[in-house]
Amino acid sequence: MKIDGNRKQDRATELVLTYYAAFNRGDWNSMLALLADDVVHDLNQGARETGKDAFAAFLARMNGSYREQLRDVVVLASLDGQRAAAEYVVHGEYVRTDEGLPAAKGQRYVLPGGAFFDIRDDRIARVTNYYNLQDWIAQVSV
């Protein structure tokens, strides 16, 4: 039983690491392929969106305004492989103003972030993202 549990945990960890590797490459199609069709996406301090189409639209918006790399990624997963969490450090550049946020002027920022995942049938079924928005605003408002 423990061995099977560890395999499920390892698969969940690998899934999340693969997701972030695709993010760092800017490979949106590979990211989307890892998601369940009805994926739930909880945006940082924002609305909940559902479905791959909504997630693809989010990625397109983000890609237009930000250039980011996630470093020092650490993933923890439950033994049953149904839940995972990740912590990382975002290294980014704000290249185009995102609606409702400060004006973009190529500002660089570094801040910790994290995410929580539900995993179903070897696909990501939920992503809940978090970073300190006030910290980010302070960094890009200089």
BELHU-V710273 format. One line per field, one symbol per residue. burial: + if it has 9 or more other ideal C-beta (glycine too) atoms within 8 Angstrom, else -. Layout:
# BELHU-V710273
burial: ???
This chain:
# BELHU-V710273
burial: ----+++++++++-++++++-++----+-+++-+++--+++++-----+-++-+++-++++++-++-+-+--+-+-+++-++++++++++++++---+-----+--+-+-+++++++++---+++++-+-+---+++-++--
